[in-house]
Amino acid sequence: MQFQELAGRALETAAIRQADYADIRFEDQRAERIEVRNGEVIALRDDVMRGYGVRALCDGSWGFASSDDVTGAGIDATVARAIDIARASAAIGTTRFGMAPTDARVGTYVTEVEIDPDRISLEQRVDLLVAAEYALHVNPAVRTGRANLDVWRTKKEFYSSIGSQIAQDIRQIGSAIHALAVGNGDAQDRGWPGDRGLYMTGGWEVVARAGLIENAPRIGEEAVALLSAPQSPSGRRDIVLGGSQVSLQIHESCGHPAELDRALGWEANFSGTSFLEPQLRGTLRYGSPLVTIVIDNLLPGGLATCGWDDEGSPSGTSDIVRQGVFEGYEMSRDTARTLGCETNACVRAESWQHVPMIRMCNLNLLPGDHTLDQMIEEIDDGIYMESNRSWSIDDRRLNFQFGCQIGWEIKRGKLGRMLKNPTYGGVTPEFWGSCDAIGEPSTWVPWGTPNCGKGEPIQIGRTTQAAAPARFRGVRVGVGYDER
């Protein structure tokens, strides 16, 4: 029996059981991972999962159930369980937020791929990682080298009781290298690209773009050099952040607080709540006029790029921050209605086993007009920092401190000595308010985060925060700095 037939049976069962609305999402997932450490392949996985999740709406409350039983009886039982959960929720709920959608969607979406990863043999993949990891060992002080590759393919079919029929074939891929150097009573880590690697939608061309072998010797050399580099200073400094660090800053200080379920107090697990409260829309000065942060779930290469979300809503673009003013959220259908808005298709589930919920998707800081050299030339005394090493942020996403893997002092517009353990901190609106330059489009990269966590039980999402290097004035840097 084809899944379209099973979906028809599921929706018929939901109608017989008098659900107000139902949808079923079938997923066929394949996840491949290879990891090399110190010349040995330590991980070689090729996982396949296939199943479906059913959402049912009864009396304004939702129920969800999932199964990998694709028989007719299995479909009937899963739909019944989702409806029973919805009715149980309605029986104890004091407020009804759920409402059936009215806009049926029909279509297909396929990720654009230049080089199909399936054309790259396992031997070729392993050889690449072994060569890249080997090239990290430029000095005996490099004690551990690592190289990894992830490839995901997700085929989805979505059907709803209002007539939606959506098919998607999503391809995601990424790779990275890391060098750990030990010596002088210290340990220092360097990664490439950025701190997590280059993760995007697409094919093998994304791995080629990462340039693992070409950059490995430099990364190993920098890890070793950091062992004897001077400690980054403390005080107030102008700083320039590399693009991958700006990406993480967006993720933690804008992406999570702009999830509307957090702002409404519906979700607080794992990452806390939010300072971006609904009454602040259109009035809060989140950053300088240069700062515009947008959702673009159709972004070429974005790790969260797709045609429709897991509620069947079409992808598009919308503002979170426009010219420094806080304007909007990542939303679902139900949360959007509380603000009198339409959803912007930010509902995702980790897999067919998981209930869909609001997730950060592609959240991007629009580029500016500065080159990296220009940003540095206009600083008299500052620090350039790259690649995250550590982070800490409060549960409303206001006060934060980040540490980077590497820094260089800036003196009179020139890069100077390498610095180790650079850190910076601040309060989110003040920090973004100090932004006075953003890199021009050629420096803008759709940095993907393959391991964003949210919820309880936790779900892992794949997101993008496209960013370029950016400059911030008068930032607190260093550990233990006290302005008093």
C-alpha positions as CSV (number, residue, x, y, z in Angstrom):
1,M,0.0,0.0,0.0
2,Q,1.4,3.4,-1.0
3,F,1.7,6.0,1.7
4,Q,-0.9,8.2,0.0
5,E,-3.4,5.5,0.5
6,L,-2.3,5.1,4.2
7,A,-2.7,8.9,4.7
8,G,-6.2,8.7,3.2
9,R,-7.1,6.0,5.7
10,A,-5.6,8.0,8.6
11,L,-7.7,11.1,7.7
12,E,-10.8,9.0,7.1
13,T,-10.3,7.5,10.6
14,A,-9.9,10.9,12.1
15,A,-13.1,12.1,10.5
16,I,-15.0,9.0,11.7
17,R,-13.8,9.7,15.2
18,Q,-14.9,13.3,14.8
19,A,-11.6,15.2,15.1
20,D,-12.0,18.8,14.1
21,Y,-8.8,18.5,12.1
22,A,-5.9,16.1,11.5
23,D,-2.7,15.8,9.6
24,I,-0.2,13.1,9.1
25,R,3.5,13.5,8.3
26,F,5.5,10.6,6.9
27,E,9.3,10.8,7.0
28,D,12.0,8.5,5.5
29,Q,15.3,9.6,7.0
30,R,18.9,8.7,6.4
31,A,21.8,10.0,8.5
32,E,25.4,9.3,7.7
33,R,28.4,10.2,9.8
34,I,32.1,9.6,9.5
35,E,34.7,10.8,12.1
36,V,38.4,10.4,12.1
37,R,40.6,10.9,15.1
38,N,44.4,10.7,15.2
39,G,44.5,8.6,12.0
40,E,41.7,6.2,12.9
41,V,38.1,6.0,11.8
42,I,36.3,6.1,15.1
43,A,32.7,6.6,13.8
44,L,31.1,5.2,10.7
45,R,27.4,5.2,10.8
46,D,24.6,5.0,8.2
47,D,21.2,5.1,10.0
48,V,17.8,4.8,8.4
49,M,14.5,5.6,10.0
50,R,11.0,5.5,8.6
51,G,7.7,6.3,10.2
52,Y,5.0,8.9,10.7
53,G,3.5,11.4,13.2
54,V,-0.2,12.3,13.5
55,R,-1.6,15.5,14.9
56,A,-5.3,15.8,15.8
57,L,-7.3,18.8,17.0
58,C,-10.3,18.3,19.2
59,D,-12.2,21.1,21.0
60,G,-9.2,23.5,20.6
61,S,-6.6,21.1,22.0
62,W,-3.9,19.2,20.2
63,G,-2.9,15.5,20.4
64,F,0.1,13.9,18.8
65,A,1.1,10.3,18.3
66,S,3.7,8.5,16.2
67,S,4.5,5.0,14.9
68,D,6.6,3.1,12.4
69,D,3.8,0.6,11.9
70,V,2.6,1.4,8.4
71,T,-0.1,-1.3,8.3
72,G,-3.7,-0.2,8.1
73,A,-4.3,-1.3,11.7
74,G,-1.2,0.6,12.8
75,I,-2.5,3.7,11.2
76,D,-5.9,3.4,12.8
77,A,-4.3,2.9,16.3
78,T,-2.0,5.8,16.0
79,V,-4.8,8.2,14.8
80,A,-7.0,7.0,17.7
81,R,-4.2,7.6,20.2
82,A,-3.6,11.2,18.9
83,I,-7.4,11.9,19.2
84,D,-7.5,10.4,22.7
85,I,-4.7,12.7,23.8
86,A,-6.3,15.7,22.2
87,R,-9.6,15.0,24.0
88,A,-7.8,14.4,27.3
89,S,-6.0,17.7,26.9
90,A,-9.3,19.5,26.2
91,A,-10.9,17.9,29.3
92,I,-8.3,19.5,31.6
93,G,-7.3,22.6,29.7
94,T,-8.6,26.0,30.9
95,T,-7.8,27.8,27.6
96,R,-8.3,26.6,24.0
97,F,-5.6,27.9,21.6
98,G,-5.8,25.4,18.8
99,M,-7.6,26.2,15.6
100,A,-7.9,24.2,12.3
101,P,-6.0,25.8,9.4
102,T,-8.1,26.7,6.3
103,D,-5.4,27.1,3.7
104,A,-4.7,23.8,2.0
105,R,-1.3,23.5,0.3
106,V,-0.3,21.3,-2.5
107,G,3.2,21.0,-3.9
108,T,6.7,19.6,-3.9
109,Y,10.1,20.9,-2.8
110,V,13.5,19.4,-3.6
111,T,16.9,20.8,-2.3
112,E,19.1,22.0,-5.1
113,V,22.2,19.8,-5.3
114,E,25.2,20.3,-7.5
115,I,27.1,17.2,-6.7
116,D,25.1,14.3,-5.3
117,P,26.9,12.9,-2.2
118,D,25.8,9.4,-3.2
119,R,28.3,9.8,-6.1
120,I,31.1,10.1,-3.7
121,S,32.2,6.6,-2.6
122,L,32.8,5.7,1.1
123,E,36.5,5.3,0.3
124,Q,36.7,8.8,-1.1
125,R,34.9,10.3,1.9
126,V,37.2,8.5,4.4
127,D,40.3,9.4,2.4
128,L,39.4,13.1,2.5
129,L,38.9,13.0,6.3
130,V,42.1,11.0,6.9
131,A,44.1,13.4,4.8
132,A,42.6,16.5,6.4
133,E,43.2,15.1,9.9
134,Y,46.7,14.1,9.1
135,A,47.5,17.6,7.8
136,L,46.6,19.1,11.3
137,H,49.6,17.4,12.8
138,V,52.2,20.1,12.0
139,N,53.8,19.8,15.4
140,P,54.1,17.1,18.1
141,A,52.1,19.5,20.3
142,V,49.0,18.7,18.3
143,R,47.9,15.8,20.5
144,T,44.5,15.3,19.0
145,G,43.2,15.9,15.5
146,R,39.7,15.3,14.4
147,A,37.8,15.5,11.1
148,N,34.1,14.7,10.6
149,L,31.4,14.6,7.9
150,D,27.6,14.4,8.3
151,V,25.1,13.8,5.5
152,W,21.4,13.8,5.9
153,R,18.5,13.1,3.6
154,T,14.9,13.5,4.6
155,K,12.0,12.7,2.4
156,K,8.7,14.0,3.8
157,E,5.1,13.6,2.8
158,F,2.4,15.7,4.5
159,Y,-1.4,15.3,4.2
160,S,-4.2,17.1,6.0
161,S,-7.9,16.8,6.4
162,I,-8.4,20.1,4.6
163,G,-6.7,18.8,1.5
164,S,-3.0,19.6,1.9
165,Q,-0.6,17.3,0.0
166,I,3.1,18.2,0.3
167,A,6.2,16.2,-0.7
168,Q,9.7,17.4,0.2
169,D,13.2,15.9,-0.4
170,I,15.7,17.8,1.8
171,R,19.5,17.3,1.6
172,Q,21.8,18.6,4.3
173,I,25.5,18.2,4.7
174,G,28.5,19.5,6.6
175,S,32.1,18.9,7.6
176,A,34.7,20.1,10.1
177,I,38.3,19.7,11.4
178,H,39.6,20.4,14.9
179,A,43.1,20.5,16.4
180,L,43.9,20.2,20.1
181,A,47.4,21.3,21.1
182,V,48.9,20.7,24.6
183,G,51.9,22.2,26.1
184,N,53.3,24.9,28.6
185,G,50.7,23.7,31.1
186,D,47.9,24.7,28.7
187,A,45.5,23.2,26.1
188,Q,44.2,25.1,23.1
189,D,41.6,24.1,20.5
190,R,41.1,25.4,16.9
191,G,38.4,24.4,14.5
192,W,37.6,25.0,10.9
193,P,35.4,26.3,9.3
194,G,34.4,28.4,12.3
195,D,34.0,26.4,15.5
196,R,31.3,23.9,14.3
197,G,32.2,23.4,10.6
198,L,30.3,24.4,7.4
199,Y,26.8,22.9,7.4
200,M,24.3,23.8,4.7
201,T,21.6,22.4,2.5
202,G,23.1,21.1,-0.7
203,G,25.4,18.4,-1.9
204,W,29.1,17.5,-1.9
205,E,29.9,21.0,-3.2
206,V,29.4,22.2,0.4
207,V,32.2,19.9,1.6
208,A,34.5,21.1,-1.2
209,R,33.8,24.7,-0.2
210,A,34.9,24.0,3.4
211,G,38.5,23.4,2.2
212,L,39.4,21.0,5.0
213,I,42.8,19.8,3.6
214,E,43.9,23.3,2.4
215,N,43.2,24.9,5.8
216,A,44.3,22.1,8.1
217,P,48.1,23.1,8.4
218,R,47.2,26.6,9.4
219,I,44.7,25.4,12.0
220,G,47.2,23.1,13.5
221,E,49.8,25.9,13.6
222,E,47.4,28.3,15.2
223,A,46.5,25.8,17.9
224,V,50.2,25.3,18.7
225,A,51.0,29.1,18.6
226,L,48.2,29.7,21.1
227,L,50.0,27.7,23.8
228,S,52.6,30.5,24.0
229,A,50.5,33.4,23.1
230,P,49.8,36.2,25.6
231,Q,46.5,36.2,27.5
232,S,43.9,38.5,26.0
233,P,43.5,41.7,28.1
234,S,40.6,42.9,30.2
235,G,38.9,46.3,30.0
236,R,36.8,48.1,27.4
237,R,37.8,47.6,23.8
238,D,36.5,47.9,20.3
239,I,36.1,44.4,18.9
240,V,35.6,42.8,15.6
241,L,34.0,39.3,15.6
242,G,34.5,36.8,12.8
243,G,31.4,35.7,10.9
244,S,30.9,32.3,12.7
245,Q,31.1,34.0,16.1
246,V,28.5,36.6,15.0
247,S,26.4,33.7,13.9
248,L,26.5,32.2,17.3
249,Q,25.7,35.6,18.9
250,I,22.6,35.8,16.7
251,H,21.6,32.3,17.6
252,E,21.8,32.8,21.4
253,S,20.9,36.4,21.9
254,C,18.2,36.8,19.2
255,G,17.2,33.4,17.8
256,H,16.1,31.7,21.1
257,P,14.5,34.8,22.7
258,A,12.5,35.4,19.4
259,E,10.8,32.1,19.7
260,L,7.2,33.2,20.4
261,D,6.4,30.2,22.6
262,R,9.2,31.4,24.9
263,A,8.0,35.0,24.9
264,L,4.5,33.9,25.8
265,G,5.7,31.7,28.6
266,W,4.5,28.5,26.9
267,E,8.0,27.0,26.7
268,A,10.9,27.4,29.1
269,N,12.8,24.1,29.0
270,F,16.4,23.9,28.1
271,S,17.0,27.5,27.0
272,G,14.8,29.5,29.4
273,T,12.3,32.2,28.5
274,S,12.8,35.6,26.8
275,F,13.2,39.3,27.4
276,L,11.5,40.0,24.0
277,E,8.0,40.4,25.4
278,P,5.1,41.0,23.0
279,Q,4.4,44.5,24.2
280,L,7.9,45.5,23.1
281,R,7.3,44.9,19.3
282,G,7.8,48.0,17.3
283,T,9.3,50.0,20.2
284,L,12.3,48.1,21.7
285,R,15.7,49.4,20.4
286,Y,17.3,46.0,20.0
287,G,20.4,47.3,18.2
288,S,21.9,50.0,16.1
289,P,20.2,51.1,12.9
290,L,22.7,48.9,11.0
291,V,21.2,45.8,12.6
292,T,18.5,44.0,10.5
293,I,17.8,40.3,11.4
294,V,15.4,38.4,9.2
295,I,13.9,35.0,8.9
296,D,14.4,33.6,5.4
297,N,13.4,29.9,5.2
298,L,14.0,29.9,1.4
299,L,17.6,31.1,1.8
300,P,19.9,29.2,-0.7
301,G,22.1,26.9,1.3
302,G,20.4,27.6,4.6
303,L,20.4,24.5,6.8
304,A,16.7,25.0,7.6
305,T,15.7,25.8,4.1
306,C,12.6,24.0,2.8
307,G,9.3,24.6,1.1
308,W,6.9,24.1,4.0
309,D,7.2,23.7,7.7
310,D,5.8,20.7,9.7
311,E,2.4,22.4,10.0
312,G,2.1,22.6,6.2
313,S,2.8,26.4,6.2
314,P,4.8,27.8,3.2
315,S,8.3,29.1,3.8
316,G,9.0,32.8,3.3
317,T,10.7,35.8,4.9
318,S,9.8,38.1,7.8
319,D,11.5,40.5,10.2
320,I,12.8,39.9,13.7
321,V,14.7,43.2,13.9
322,R,14.5,46.0,11.3
323,Q,17.1,48.8,11.4
324,G,17.6,48.1,15.1
325,V,14.0,47.9,16.2
326,F,12.5,44.6,17.4
327,E,9.6,43.7,15.1
328,G,8.6,40.1,15.3
329,Y,9.1,36.4,16.2
330,E,9.5,32.9,15.0
331,M,5.9,31.7,15.1
332,S,3.4,28.8,14.8
333,R,-0.2,29.1,13.6
334,D,-1.6,29.1,17.2
335,T,1.0,31.5,18.7
336,A,0.7,33.9,15.7
337,R,-3.0,34.3,16.3
338,T,-2.4,35.6,19.8
339,L,-0.7,38.6,18.2
340,G,-3.1,38.9,15.3
341,C,-0.4,37.7,12.9
342,E,0.0,35.0,10.3
343,T,2.5,32.2,10.9
344,N,5.9,32.5,9.4
345,A,6.4,28.7,9.1
346,C,8.9,28.2,11.9
347,V,7.4,24.9,13.2
348,R,9.7,21.8,12.9
349,A,10.1,18.4,14.5
350,E,13.4,16.5,14.9
351,S,11.9,13.5,13.2
352,W,8.6,11.7,12.6
353,Q,8.7,10.5,16.2
354,H,8.6,14.1,17.6
355,V,5.8,16.6,18.0
356,P,6.3,19.7,15.9
357,M,7.1,22.9,17.8
358,I,8.5,26.4,17.1
359,R,12.1,26.3,16.1
360,M,14.7,28.8,15.1
361,C,15.2,28.2,11.3
362,N,17.2,30.5,9.0
363,L,17.8,33.7,11.0
364,N,20.1,36.1,9.3
365,L,21.9,39.3,10.0
366,L,21.8,41.3,6.7
367,P,25.3,42.3,5.4
368,G,26.7,45.8,5.5
369,D,29.2,47.6,3.4
370,H,32.6,47.2,5.2
371,T,35.4,44.9,4.3
372,L,37.1,43.1,7.2
373,D,40.3,45.2,6.5
374,Q,38.2,48.5,6.7
375,M,36.7,47.4,10.1
376,I,40.2,46.8,11.5
377,E,41.7,50.0,10.0
378,E,39.2,52.1,11.8
379,I,40.1,50.8,15.3
380,D,42.9,52.4,17.3
381,D,42.9,49.9,20.2
382,G,40.9,46.7,20.0
383,I,40.8,42.9,19.5
384,Y,39.7,40.7,16.6
385,M,38.2,37.4,17.8
386,E,37.2,34.2,15.9
387,S,35.4,30.9,16.5
388,N,33.5,30.2,19.7
389,R,35.1,28.3,22.5
390,S,32.5,28.8,25.3
391,W,29.3,30.7,26.1
392,S,27.1,31.6,29.0
393,I,23.8,33.5,28.9
394,D,21.0,34.0,31.4
395,D,17.6,32.3,31.1
396,R,16.0,35.5,29.6
397,R,18.8,35.9,27.1
398,L,19.9,39.3,28.3
399,N,23.3,39.0,30.1
400,F,25.9,36.9,28.3
401,Q,29.6,36.1,28.1
402,F,31.3,34.4,25.2
403,G,34.8,33.0,24.8
404,C,36.6,32.6,21.4
405,Q,39.3,30.2,20.3
406,I,41.7,32.9,19.1
407,G,42.2,36.6,18.9
408,W,44.6,39.2,17.6
409,E,45.2,42.6,19.1
410,I,44.5,45.6,16.9
411,K,46.8,48.6,17.3
412,R,46.4,51.8,15.2
413,G,44.4,50.0,12.5
414,K,46.8,47.0,12.2
415,L,46.5,43.4,13.4
416,G,49.2,42.6,16.0
417,R,50.0,39.8,18.3
418,M,48.0,36.6,18.6
419,L,46.0,36.5,21.8
420,K,44.7,33.4,23.6
421,N,41.4,33.0,25.6
422,P,39.7,36.2,24.3
423,T,36.3,36.7,26.0
424,Y,33.7,39.4,25.8
425,G,30.4,40.0,27.5
426,G,27.5,42.4,27.7
427,V,23.7,43.0,27.8
428,T,22.0,42.0,24.5
429,P,20.4,45.4,23.5
430,E,23.4,47.4,24.6
431,F,25.8,45.1,22.8
432,W,23.9,45.1,19.5
433,G,23.5,48.9,19.9
434,S,27.2,49.2,19.8
435,C,27.4,47.6,16.3
436,D,28.7,50.2,13.9
437,A,30.0,48.1,11.0
438,I,28.9,44.8,9.3
439,G,30.8,43.0,6.6
440,E,29.8,43.4,2.9
441,P,28.0,40.6,1.0
442,S,31.2,38.7,-0.1
443,T,32.0,38.0,3.5
444,W,28.4,36.8,4.4
445,V,28.2,33.1,5.0
446,P,25.1,30.9,5.8
447,W,26.7,29.4,8.9
448,G,24.7,26.3,9.9
449,T,24.2,25.0,13.4
450,P,23.5,21.2,13.3
451,N,22.8,20.6,16.9
452,C,20.4,23.2,18.3
453,G,18.6,21.9,21.4
454,K,15.1,22.8,22.6
455,G,12.3,21.2,24.6
456,E,11.8,18.5,27.2
457,P,12.3,15.8,26.1
458,I,14.9,17.5,24.0
459,Q,14.7,17.8,20.2
460,I,17.8,18.6,18.1
461,G,17.2,21.0,15.2
462,R,19.3,22.2,12.3
463,T,19.4,26.0,11.9
464,T,21.3,28.7,10.1
465,Q,22.3,32.1,11.2
466,A,23.9,33.8,8.1
467,A,26.4,36.4,9.1
468,A,29.4,38.4,8.2
469,P,32.2,39.8,10.4
470,A,30.9,42.8,12.5
471,R,32.4,45.5,14.7
472,F,31.2,46.5,18.1
473,R,32.5,49.6,20.0
474,G,33.4,49.8,23.7
475,V,32.7,46.2,24.7
476,R,33.7,44.6,28.0
477,V,36.4,42.1,27.3
478,G,38.4,39.8,29.5
479,V,37.7,37.9,32.7
480,G,37.0,39.6,36.0
481,Y,36.9,43.1,34.6
482,D,35.2,45.5,37.1
483,E,34.4,49.0,35.8
484,R,34.2,50.3,39.4
